[in-house]
């Protein structure tokens, strides 16, 4: 019997590692596709999904054998190091591991936003979906893993819709702006500059408009993309080379790109402050690696907020503990339901083999009866066939119900294994007994000499169900 598949997750995030280490990990230029391919080349790993964000890198794998095997975990840790270019010894203390139910629970919690810097944020759902789609393109998703990720996406939506986690369209952008407003008051009427024009920058622009800013400009490597996004807010689109000049004009600057290297340096900010006539500059960096040099935080007249500040402050005042508790309870219930579903699926092969064996045995007996009762008319033969098949259905009904009930039990895997062994033993005994009876009957039957099922070799195995039973057992 082949080892059942189970799940394993190995990851690192803002909850387990310092931000400067995460920044170095996020700075890798190797595509996530390479990591998926490398992971699935490890012996015993059949499928993998990689979830990669600015503050999280996780490998979800479908494994055979022992999921927590130390050698396998060390191998995955080495792949982390190779992919990011950071020494394994430096990464290892910050890696977390979950397997089986723990891996499923972690995945569901991540998709629900419960493990995010901003609890309940929306973007992680899209990032989990992107990870699944990437593995599907590479044909690296197994049955268990694909089902788990698809279920996680549904659980994430439920958690936000049913527990209040998505109050006020929560995102890093809204959390960062709220951070500013708690310290300096309303941003109403001010002008902002967003660096970046991708999907996340679009979320940032929308959050800025909701905060009451007068205009929102956008700067990007591709000015045309910047103009299209800025037009939705009445702002202007610019090239990145215009950013130093714009620092003298706007009130709020938000970094929202995946670029490596600082797009706003301390020198840029110092030069801008000299031309601002004492007007304060608000800098919000929502990216890793940093778009804005963290050293600007020490400059007079600058309020600087990055992911570290947002994570350290927490958001207990923005989202109720009851909502978080309700979301975690929902996740726990979904994990149990998912686990039960896997156990029920594990019962399908043995039930299929049971029905196949019984059906084939019934059909063989009907064929034998037809040969012995050659004068039986067609209507009688059909009625006998229907009766035999009804007997098979009735005989299998209760065992089928019982097997499914046992499979749903927390110890379902052991129940199914025991049932499989009993089924195989009963089939072996029944087959040999039936064969002996047939031989004895055929010896007294004048037509028995030509019976096609008579054995010519006493060592020959001709039970049609034997291979199926072995495959299950």
N, C-alpha and C positions, 0 to 999 in steps of 0.2 A: 504494500500500500504506500503510495507516495505521501510525503510529508505535507500536511495542510499548509496553506499560505496564511501568513499573518502580516501585520504592519509594524514598521519600525520608523521612528523619526529621530534624526540627529540634527540639532540646530544651534544657532547662536543669535541673540537678539539684544535689544536695549535692556531687557530684564536680567541678562546674565553677563554682559560685557560692558566695559567702559566705552563711552562714545568715541574716543580717539581710536580705539581698536576697530570699532564698527566702521569708522570713516575709512580706515585703511582697507578693510575688507570690501567696502562698497566701491573702492577705487579701481578694482580689477576691470580690465577691458575684455576678459574672456566671456563669451556669451554663455548664458545658462544652459543652452543646448549641449555644450561640451560637458558640463557637469552631469547632466542626465545620462549621456552616453557613457561616461566614465563609471557612474554608479552601477548601471545595468551590466557592466562588464565584470563586476565582482561576482564570484561564485556564490550561488544561492540567492541572488537578487534578480527577480524576474521583471520588475517594473519600478519606475521612479518618477516622482513629481518634485520639482524644485520650486519653492516659493522664495523669491528674491525681491526685497524692498530695500530702501535706504537704511532701515534699522533692523533688518531681519534676513537671515539666510538659513533655509531649512531644507533638508532632504527627507522626503517621505518615500519609503521603499516598501515594496511587497516582497517578502522573504520566504524561503523554505528552510526548514530545520529550526534551530534555536535562534530566535531573533536577537537575543542579547549576547550572542557569541562574542567574546572579547576580541578575537582576531578580526572579525568582520567589522566591529565598531572602530577598531584602530585603523583598519583599511579605509573606512569612510572618513575618519578624521584626517588621514593623510590626503585624501582627495580634496577635502576642504582647503588644506594648505596649498596643494598644487594649483587649485583653481584661483585662489586669492593672492598667492605669492607671499603669504605670511607664514612664518615657521609654525609647524605643528605644535611644538612645545609651548608656544605663546598662545595658541588658540585653545588647546586641549582643556585647560582649567575652566574655560567659559562655555564649553559645549554642554548642552543638556540632551538627555536621551529618554525616550519613552517607547514602549513596545506594547503590542496587542491592544487591549482596551485603553491603556494610557495614551497610546499614539492616536487612537481615534478621538479620545476626549480632547487631547491637545489640538488636533486639527479642527474640530468643531468649535472650540473656544477661540482659536485664531480667526476663523472665518466669521465668528460673531463679533469680533472686535474686542473681546475680553482681554486679549494679550497685547493690545496696541498701546502705543505711547499715550494716545487719546482714547480712552475706553469708549467703545461703540463707534469708532470712526468708520466711514463708509468705504474708503478706497481699498481696504484689504480684500474685500470680496472680489473685486476686479482682478487683484493680483493673484489670488488663489485660482480664479478661473483661467487666467493667463497661463499659470503653471500647468494646469491640466491640458489646455489646448496645445501647449508646446510639446508635452509628452505624447499626446495623441498624434501630432504631426510626425513625430519620430517613431511612432508605433512602439512606445515604451510604457503603456498603461496596462496593468493586469486587471483581472475581474474584481478582486477585492479592493484594490487601490482606486480604480476608477469609480466604483460604487461609493467608496468612502468620501472621495472628493466631491462627487455630485451631491451626495447627501449633505456634506458640509456646507455647500452653497445654499441649499434649501434651509438648513438650520440657521445659517447666518441671517437670511432674510426674515425668518420667523422671529429670531431673537430681537431684531430691530423693530419689527412691526408689532410684536406682542408684549414687549417688556419696557418700552420707553427708552431703549438705548440710543435711538436715533433722534432724540429731541434736538430741535434747532439745527438739523442737518449737520451733525457733528463731523468735524474733520480737523486735521492739523491746522488748517488755515483759520477756522473759527476759534480754535483753542489759542492760537498765537495772538490773534487780534483781541480776544478777551483778556489775555495776559497784559497787553498794552493798556487796554481801557481801564483795568483795575488799578493801574499805576499812574496813568497820565490823564485819565478822563476820556471823554468822547472823541472819536476821530472824525466826527461829522464835519463836512466842508473841506477836509484836507485833500491833498493830491497824492496819489500813490504811483509807484513804478514797480511792475512785476517783471522779474528777469526770468524769461522762459515763456514758451508758447505751446507747450504740450498739454496733454490731458490734465495733469495735476495743476498746471498753471491756470487752466480754465476754471478749475474748482476754486483756486485762490482768487481769481478775478471776481467770480460770483460772490464769494464771501466778503470781499472788500466793498462791493456795491451794496450789499445788505447792511454793511456797517455805516452807511451814510456818507462815504467819501464822495467828494465832488467829481473827481475825474480819476481814471485809472489808465496810465500809459503802460505799454508793454515793450520790452526790448528782447531781441532774439538774434541768433546767428543768421536766421533767414528773416529779413525785415518784412517780407510780404506776409509771412505767418503772423508776425507781431501785429501788423496793421489789421489783419482780419479779426484777431482776438480783441484788439483795442477798440475797434469800431463798435463792438457790442456794449461798450461802456461810455462811449463819447470821447475816448482818449485817442492818443496817437501811437503809431508803431515806429520803433527805432531799431537800429543796428546796435550790437553790443558795444561797438566802439563809442557810442554816444553816452554810455552809462556814466563815466566820470563827470561829464558836463551836466547831466540830468540830476546828479546828486546835489547840485547847488539850487535846484528849482523845486523838487518834490519834497513832501513831508515824510512819506513812508516808503521804504524799499523792501521788497519781499523777494528772496531768492527761492526759485522753484524749478531748478533744472537738475539734470543728472550729470552735469558737466564735471570734469575733474579739474582741479586748479581753481584758485580764487578769482572770481569775476569782479569782485569789489575788494580792493586791498586797503590796508590801513592808510597808506599814502594817499589813495584816492579820497578817502573820507577826510583826512586832515586838510587836504587842499580845498575840499568842498566847504568845510566848516569855516574856513577863513573868509569865504565869500557869502556866508549865510546871515551875517549880521546878528549872530546870537540865536537864530531860530534853531530849535532842537530838531534832531534827525532821528527817526525811528527805523531801526533795521531789524527785520524779521527773517531769519534764515531757516527754511523748512527742508533743507537738503543735506544729504550726506553723499559724497564729500561736501564740505561747506562751500557754498557759493560766495559767502562773505567771510573775510578773515576774522576769526574770533578775537584777535587782538584789538579790534575796534572797540570792544566793550570797555576798555580803560580810558577812552577819549572823553573829555568834557563835552557836554552837549549832545551825547549819543545815548540812546536807549537801545540795547542790543538783546535780542531774544533768539535762542536757537532750540533745537530739540532737547538738549540737556536741561535747559531751564524749564521747558514745558513738562518734561518727564519728572523732574525733581519736585515741581510744585504740586503735581497731581490735579485731579479734577473733581474731588469729592463734592465741592460746592456746586458743580454744574450738573451732576447726575446723581440721582438718589441711590443710596445703598440698596434699597429695596429693588430697584431696577436691575442692578448687577446681580443680586441674589436670585432674582427670578430668572435671569438669563442663564446663570450657572445651573439652576435646577432644570431648566429646559434642555440644556446641553446634556446633563446626566441622564435624563429620560430618553433623549435621542440616542445616546450611546448604548443604553440597554436595548432599545428597539433594534438598533443596527446589529448588535451582537446576536440577538434572537434570530434576526433574519439570516445571518450567516450560519447559525446552527441549523436552521430549517433547510437552508440550501445544502448543507452537508448531508442531510438525510435523503436528498433526492436520488443520488446514485444507487443506494441500497434498495430504495423503494422501486426504482425503475427495474433493477435486476430481479427483485422479488416478483414483480408483475410479469416480466419477460419470461422468467423461468416457469411460472405457473401457467402462463398462456401457451408457451411452447409444449409443455407437458400435456396440457389438455388437447391441443391440436394433434399431438402425436397419438394420443389415445383414440381420438375420433378417427384418425386415418387407419389405425389398427382395426377399430371396430368396423369400419367400412369394408376393409378387406375380408373380414370374417363373415360379415352379413351381406354378401353380395346381392341377395335378392331384396334388400331393404329399398323401398321406394324413396324418391327424392324428398317428398314432403316429410316423411317420418325422419329421414336423415337430418333435415334442416331443424326439425323440432328438437331432436336429441342434441344437436350442436348448440342450439340456443340454451337448452337446459344446462348443459355442461358449462357454458360460459357464464351463465348466471350464478352457478355454484361457485365458480372461480371468483367472480366479483364479490359475492357475499363473504366468501372465506377470507378474502384480502381486505375487506373494508375495515374490520376492527384492528388488525395489525397495523394497517396504514395510519389510522387515527392515533393509535398508541405510539407508534414511532415518531409521529410529528409532535405529539405532546412531550415525549421524552427528549426530543431534539431541542425543544424550546426551554427545557430545564437548564439551570446554570451548569450542571454537569453533563450537558447534552452530548458532548464529544465522546465521553466514556460510554454512555448509553448506546450511541450509534455503533461504536466499535464492538460492544458486546453483542448487539443484535446482529451485526454482520457476521461475527464468528458463529453464532447459533444458527443463522440462516445457512451458512456454508456447511456446517456439520450436518444439519438436517437434510440438506440436499444430497450430500455424499451418502448418507445412510439410506435415504429414500431411493436414490438412484440404483444402488446395489440391490436393495430388497425388491424393487419393482422388476429389475432385470431378471432376477432369479425366478420370480413368479411367472413372468412371461415365458421363460424358457421351459418351465414345467408344463404350463398350459399348452404351449405349442407342441410339446412332445406327444400330447394326447389328441392333438388336432390333426385330422388327416391332411389338412393343407399346410401344417407346420413345417414340413420339410423344405418348402420353398419360401418361407417367411423371410422377407428382405432384411429384417432387423436382427436375425440370428447372428451371434458372435462367432467368428471363425478363429479369433485369437483371444485366449483368455486374458492376456495382458493389455489388450487394446482398450483405450478409454474413448467411449463414444457418447458421453453425456454432453448434450449440446449446450448446457448451461455452465459447465465447469469453468471455462475461461472467464465468464462474466463474474462468477463468484470470486475467483482468485483476484481479479482486478479490483474488486471492492475490498476484499479482506486484506 
